[in-house]
Amino acid sequence: MKIADLRIEYKRETLDESAVAPDPFRQFERWFDEAVKAEIPEPNAMTLATADGAGRPSARVVLLKGFDEDGFVFFTNYASRKGRELAARSVAALLFFWPELERQIRIEGEIAKVGADESTAYFTSRPRGARLGAWASPQSEPIAGRGALEALFAAAELRYAGAGDDIPRPPHWGGYRLAPSMLEFWQGRPSRLHDRICYCRDPHRSARWIIERLAP
């Protein structure tokens, strides 16, 4: 079969502006809960898109670790490529795609580091191996091979051999929070006439959201 012939007709659900929550965070919570109940693998996996100082974009999958009215939180190495790009341009986009539900959510906004206490609280909740990995991996940097990475991990294990679970958070590791200015909820529909409901912050009243339908 040709790639161009790969096609699915979406027909599970509908999405109407009269039925969505007036607050986009409640609408996100509603859809996220439905994704969890549907037992979608890693429903918190999201694509994070950033750009460098010259505007060249890049994207990768990260995991959502929390959200509220202040934004969407994930954690990473601040010295990684994504961290360097976010230091150059403090705007980013997120994308959730749940094909089992024929849904996606696009989120755009300003991004900033979370506080040190919040980063430390999450770091201490991670498995010991993941905490050691944060010390061992020079994320996004070239390395000689798998053996070099395993040697770095072994060195981290040796360094904290007597620490038990008391492994400190690396200063180069922590969280980011994306504060959205736009969220778009997409529901697949037949004949590619998809439902797209967009929430945009009112430029005159930042606490208010404008809800609009977009053409597919």
GIDAFEN-V32944 format. One record per helix or strand of 2 or more residues. SS is the DSSP state (2 for helix, 1 for strand). FROM is the first residue (numbers start at 1). LEN is the number of residues. Records with the same first field share a line. If there is no record, write none. Layout:
SS=FROM-LEN ; FROM-LEN
//
This chain:
2=3-3 ; 24-14 ; 81-8 ; 99-3 ; 116-10 ; 128-9 ; 146-14 ; 190-3
1=45-7 ; 57-7 ; 66-3 ; 71-7 ; 91-8 ; 103-11 ; 173-15 ; 195-7 ; 209-6
//
